[in-house]
Amino acid sequence: MALYFVMIVFFTYFYVAITFNPEEVSDNMKKYGGFIPGIRAGKPTADYLQYVLSRITLPGAFYLGFVALIPLVALVLISANQNFPFGGTSILIMVGVGLETVKQIDAQLQQRHYEGLLR
């Protein structure tokens, strides 16, 4: 279980490192006139974005690790067999798909000038 948890945390950081490039975001912000109040454009913005990203990713990675461990802990606590219907990965996929679906529905409602789904 510990190795599974560590792998979830590692791959969370790996995924974030691949999908979000602070230097590219900083350059795009500078090119289009965006800025972060109190932070100079260029390298300081990229450094600040990297700092914030690492601070946000840590609790998110732990959360994903704990969610993935829920079925394993449930298997141990209730002495279920291997035919238990939910695994940690399947729960993460269901939560991700659910969140993405709600986000897309809310975007469609906002596009049509509605107040929003969750308000």
Secondary structure, DSSP 8 states (H G I E B T S, - for coil): -HHHHHHHHHHHHHHHHHH--HHHHHHHHHHTT---TTS-SSHHHHHHHHHHHHHHHHHHHHHHHHHHHHHHHHHHHHT--TT-S--HHHHHHHHHHHHHHHHHHHHHHHHTT---S--
